[in-house]
Amino acid sequence: MRHSENSWNRIHNLSIFLLLICLTCFGCARKPWTNPLDEQQTENTIDFLRLLSSREESCPDGIDGDISLSYHNPFDRKNVDGYFQILSPSFIKLIVSNPFGQPVLVITSDQNSFQFISTLQRKYITGSVHSFGLLHDIPPALLGGDWMSWIRGRIGVDPSTVTGMREDRESRGIWVSVQRKARNDLPKIHLLIEPDEGRLLLRIIEDDKGEVFMKISYDNWTSVGNCKQPHLIEMTGLEYNGELTITLSDVLIADDLDKDDFRFTAPASYVKQILP
C-alpha cells in the first residue's frame, strides 16, 4: 500500500513538473521575426509600402461571392455557408439560403450597427454590433476589428505608423510592425509581407499588454479585377482557443453595389426587436 502511495506521488509530481515545463515553453515561444532591416532595406520597404497603398486604393470598392464560415473551439463548432457582399469602407452583407435557393437568414452591418432577418422565425432584429455578438455568442474580438482589411487581405500601412521592420525567421518575407492610433484599433499589428508581389501572408494582432490577441493567415490568392484577393483566411488564437476559417469562392467585382443595398425595412408581418 505504501509502495502504491509513493508511486502515485511520483506520478503526480512528474505530471506537475511536465505541466510547468509546457507552460514555460509556451510563454517563451519565439517570435517569428529576427534581425532588423538595415537602412537601405528599410528605405526600399517604405517605398514598397507606398506603392502597395496606392495599388490598394485602386481596388474595386465592392465585391461579392460565395462564402463558407467555420468556427470552432474545444466547446463548440459552427458552420455557415452563404453569399456575401462587401462595399468599402465598412459595409458587409451575408445571406444564408436553403437548398432551394431561398434566403433563410440575412445579416448586414456597417460595423457599428446591424440588421438581421430570419425568414423561418419571421423575425427582424436591429441594434449595435456589440449586442449582436452577445446575442449569437460571437467573440468580441471578431466584431471589433477592421473586417474590410481582414477579409480583403489589405495592408494599408501609413509609413508614419511603422515602428519596426525585421527579417522573417523562415525567410518568407518582411515583417512590418505598425502602431495604430485610431480609437477602435488594437495597439500593435505585425504584418508579414511577401516582397515579390506584395501579398500579405500573416497578420499578428497584439493587445494593449503586448500579448498576441489573434493571428490571421492568408492563402489561395487570385485576381479580382486589378487586385489580388485571398480566398482562404484563417483566424487563430481567439477566445477559448477558438479558430475561424473563411473560405471564399466565385468572387467578382460588384460595381453596382450601393450603401442602400446594405439597409432594408422589416416586413410588416415580422416580429421586430430593437437592441441597444
C-alpha positions as CSV (number, residue, x, y, z in Angstrom):
1,M,0.0,0.0,0.0
2,R,2.8,2.3,0.9
3,H,4.5,1.4,-2.4
4,S,1.4,2.4,-4.3
5,E,1.1,5.7,-2.5
6,N,4.8,6.5,-3.3
7,S,4.3,5.6,-6.9
8,W,1.2,7.9,-7.1
9,N,3.1,10.8,-5.5
10,R,6.0,10.3,-8.1
11,I,3.5,10.3,-11.0
12,H,1.7,13.3,-9.5
13,N,4.9,15.3,-9.1
14,L,6.1,14.3,-12.5
15,S,2.8,15.5,-14.0
16,I,3.1,18.9,-12.3
17,F,6.7,19.2,-13.5
18,L,5.8,18.4,-17.1
19,L,2.9,20.9,-16.9
20,L,5.2,23.6,-15.7
21,I,7.7,22.9,-18.5
22,C,4.9,23.1,-21.0
23,L,3.6,26.4,-19.6
24,T,7.2,27.8,-19.6
25,C,7.8,26.8,-23.2
26,F,4.5,28.3,-24.3
27,G,5.3,31.5,-22.5
28,C,8.8,31.7,-24.1
29,A,7.6,31.0,-27.7
30,R,10.0,32.5,-30.2
31,K,8.9,35.5,-32.3
32,P,8.6,34.7,-36.0
33,W,10.9,37.7,-36.9
34,T,14.6,38.1,-36.3
35,N,17.1,40.9,-37.2
36,P,16.0,44.5,-38.1
37,L,16.4,45.6,-41.7
38,D,19.4,47.7,-42.5
39,E,19.0,51.4,-43.5
40,Q,18.8,50.7,-47.3
41,Q,16.4,47.8,-46.9
42,T,14.2,50.0,-44.7
43,E,14.1,52.8,-47.3
44,N,13.2,50.3,-50.0
45,T,10.5,48.7,-47.9
46,I,9.0,52.2,-47.1
47,D,8.8,52.9,-50.8
48,F,7.3,49.5,-51.4
49,L,4.6,50.1,-48.8
50,R,3.7,53.4,-50.5
51,L,3.4,51.5,-53.8
52,L,1.1,48.9,-52.2
53,S,-1.0,51.5,-50.6
54,S,-1.5,53.2,-53.9
55,R,-2.3,49.9,-55.5
56,E,-5.0,49.1,-52.9
57,E,-6.6,52.4,-53.4
58,S,-7.3,51.5,-57.0
59,C,-9.0,48.2,-56.0
60,P,-12.8,47.9,-56.6
61,D,-14.9,49.2,-53.7
62,G,-17.4,46.3,-54.0
63,I,-17.0,42.6,-54.4
64,D,-19.4,39.6,-53.9
65,G,-19.3,35.8,-54.0
66,D,-19.9,32.6,-52.1
67,I,-18.6,32.2,-48.5
68,S,-18.1,29.4,-46.0
69,L,-17.6,30.2,-42.3
70,S,-16.3,27.5,-40.0
71,Y,-15.8,28.4,-36.3
72,H,-14.7,26.0,-33.6
73,N,-13.3,25.9,-30.1
74,P,-13.0,23.0,-27.6
75,F,-16.6,23.5,-26.6
76,D,-18.5,24.5,-29.7
77,R,-18.5,24.2,-33.5
78,K,-20.5,26.3,-36.0
79,N,-20.5,26.1,-39.8
80,V,-22.3,28.5,-42.2
81,D,-22.4,28.7,-46.0
82,G,-23.9,31.6,-47.9
83,Y,-23.4,34.5,-50.2
84,F,-21.6,37.7,-49.3
85,Q,-21.4,41.3,-50.4
86,I,-18.7,43.8,-49.3
87,L,-18.6,47.5,-50.0
88,S,-15.8,49.9,-48.8
89,P,-15.3,51.4,-46.3
90,S,-17.3,49.1,-43.9
91,F,-20.5,47.5,-45.3
92,I,-20.9,43.8,-45.2
93,K,-23.9,41.5,-46.0
94,L,-24.3,37.8,-45.5
95,I,-27.2,35.8,-47.0
96,V,-27.8,32.2,-46.0
97,S,-30.1,30.2,-48.2
98,N,-31.8,26.8,-48.1
99,P,-31.1,24.1,-50.7
100,F,-33.8,25.6,-52.9
101,G,-32.0,29.0,-53.0
102,Q,-34.5,30.7,-50.7
103,P,-33.0,33.1,-48.1
104,V,-33.4,31.9,-44.5
105,L,-31.0,34.4,-42.9
106,V,-29.9,37.9,-43.9
107,I,-27.3,39.9,-41.9
108,T,-26.0,43.3,-42.8
109,S,-23.6,45.6,-40.9
110,D,-21.6,48.8,-41.2
111,Q,-19.5,47.5,-38.3
112,N,-21.3,49.8,-35.9
113,S,-24.9,48.6,-36.2
114,F,-26.5,45.6,-37.7
115,Q,-29.8,44.3,-39.2
116,F,-30.8,40.6,-39.0
117,I,-33.7,38.8,-40.6
118,S,-34.8,35.2,-40.1
119,T,-37.4,34.2,-42.6
120,L,-38.0,30.9,-40.8
121,Q,-38.8,32.6,-37.5
122,R,-40.3,35.7,-39.2
123,K,-38.2,37.9,-37.0
124,Y,-36.3,41.2,-37.6
125,I,-33.6,42.4,-35.2
126,T,-31.5,45.5,-35.3
127,G,-29.1,47.2,-32.9
128,S,-25.4,47.6,-32.1
129,V,-22.8,45.2,-33.3
130,H,-21.8,44.6,-29.7
131,S,-25.4,43.4,-28.9
132,F,-25.3,41.2,-32.0
133,G,-22.2,39.5,-30.6
134,L,-23.8,38.9,-27.3
135,L,-27.0,37.5,-28.9
136,H,-25.1,35.0,-31.0
137,D,-22.2,34.2,-28.7
138,I,-19.7,35.7,-31.2
139,P,-16.3,36.6,-29.6
140,P,-16.0,40.4,-29.2
141,A,-12.6,40.3,-30.9
142,L,-14.2,39.3,-34.2
143,L,-16.7,42.1,-34.1
144,G,-14.5,45.0,-33.2
145,G,-11.8,44.6,-35.8
146,D,-11.2,46.0,-39.3
147,W,-13.2,43.4,-41.2
148,M,-12.7,45.1,-44.5
149,S,-8.9,44.8,-44.3
150,W,-9.1,41.3,-42.7
151,I,-11.3,39.8,-45.4
152,R,-9.7,41.6,-48.4
153,G,-6.1,41.0,-47.1
154,R,-5.4,44.7,-47.2
155,I,-2.0,46.0,-45.9
156,G,-2.8,49.8,-45.9
157,V,0.2,50.9,-43.9
158,D,0.9,54.6,-43.4
159,P,4.7,54.8,-43.2
160,S,4.4,57.2,-40.2
161,T,2.9,54.4,-38.1
162,V,5.7,51.9,-38.8
163,T,7.7,51.1,-35.6
164,G,9.9,48.4,-37.0
165,M,10.9,46.2,-39.9
166,R,12.5,42.8,-39.5
167,E,13.6,39.7,-41.4
168,D,11.4,36.6,-41.1
169,R,12.7,33.6,-39.3
170,E,11.6,31.3,-42.1
171,S,12.6,33.7,-44.9
172,R,9.1,34.0,-46.1
173,G,9.1,37.8,-46.4
174,I,9.5,41.0,-44.3
175,W,7.8,41.8,-41.0
176,V,6.4,45.3,-40.7
177,S,5.3,46.4,-37.2
178,V,2.6,49.1,-37.0
179,Q,1.4,51.1,-34.0
180,R,-2.2,52.1,-34.6
181,K,-3.6,55.3,-33.0
182,A,-7.3,55.1,-34.1
183,R,-9.8,54.8,-31.3
184,N,-11.0,51.3,-32.2
185,D,-7.7,49.8,-33.2
186,L,-5.6,47.5,-31.1
187,P,-2.2,48.9,-30.1
188,K,0.2,46.9,-32.4
189,I,-0.1,44.9,-35.6
190,H,2.7,42.9,-37.2
191,L,2.4,42.2,-41.0
192,L,4.3,39.5,-42.9
193,I,4.5,40.7,-46.5
194,E,5.8,38.7,-49.4
195,P,8.2,41.1,-51.1
196,D,7.8,39.9,-54.8
197,E,4.1,40.6,-55.3
198,G,3.3,42.4,-52.1
199,R,0.8,39.8,-50.8
200,L,0.0,39.7,-47.1
201,L,0.8,36.3,-45.7
202,L,0.2,36.8,-41.9
203,R,-1.3,39.4,-39.6
204,I,-0.5,39.2,-35.9
205,I,-2.5,41.5,-33.6
206,E,-1.4,42.3,-30.1
207,D,-3.5,43.6,-27.2
208,D,-2.5,46.6,-25.0
209,K,-0.3,44.3,-22.9
210,G,1.8,43.1,-25.8
211,E,0.2,39.7,-25.8
212,V,-0.8,38.0,-29.1
213,F,-4.5,38.6,-29.5
214,M,-5.1,36.9,-32.8
215,K,-3.3,35.6,-35.9
216,I,-4.8,35.9,-39.4
217,S,-3.2,33.9,-42.2
218,Y,-3.9,34.4,-45.9
219,D,-3.7,32.0,-48.8
220,N,-5.2,31.0,-52.2
221,W,-4.8,34.4,-53.8
222,T,-6.5,35.1,-57.2
223,S,-7.1,38.2,-59.2
224,V,-10.4,40.1,-58.8
225,G,-10.3,42.9,-61.3
226,N,-6.9,44.5,-61.0
227,C,-6.3,43.4,-57.4
228,K,-5.4,40.2,-55.6
229,Q,-7.9,38.6,-53.2
230,P,-7.3,35.9,-50.7
231,H,-9.8,33.0,-50.8
232,L,-8.6,31.3,-47.6
233,I,-8.5,33.3,-44.4
234,E,-7.7,31.6,-41.1
235,M,-8.0,33.3,-37.7
236,T,-6.5,31.6,-34.7
237,G,-5.9,32.5,-31.1
238,L,-9.4,33.6,-30.4
239,E,-11.1,33.2,-27.0
240,Y,-11.2,29.7,-25.6
241,N,-8.6,28.7,-28.2
242,G,-11.1,29.3,-31.0
243,E,-10.4,29.3,-34.7
244,L,-12.4,30.8,-37.6
245,T,-11.8,29.7,-41.2
246,I,-13.3,31.8,-44.0
247,T,-13.3,30.3,-47.5
248,L,-14.4,32.4,-50.5
249,S,-15.2,31.3,-54.0
250,D,-16.6,32.8,-57.2
251,V,-15.5,36.3,-56.1
252,L,-16.4,39.0,-58.6
253,I,-16.3,42.8,-58.8
254,A,-19.7,44.3,-57.8
255,D,-19.6,47.8,-59.2
256,D,-23.3,48.3,-58.9
257,L,-23.3,48.0,-55.1
258,D,-24.5,51.0,-53.1
259,K,-24.7,51.6,-49.4
260,D,-28.5,51.4,-49.6
261,D,-28.1,47.7,-50.6
262,F,-27.0,47.1,-47.0
263,R,-30.1,48.5,-45.4
264,F,-33.6,47.1,-45.5
265,T,-37.0,47.6,-44.0
266,A,-38.6,44.9,-41.8
267,P,-41.5,43.1,-43.3
268,A,-44.8,44.3,-41.7
269,S,-45.7,40.8,-40.5
270,Y,-42.4,40.1,-38.8
271,V,-41.7,40.3,-35.1
272,K,-39.4,43.3,-34.5
273,Q,-36.8,43.5,-31.8
274,I,-34.5,46.6,-31.3
275,L,-31.4,46.0,-29.2
276,P,-29.3,48.7,-27.6
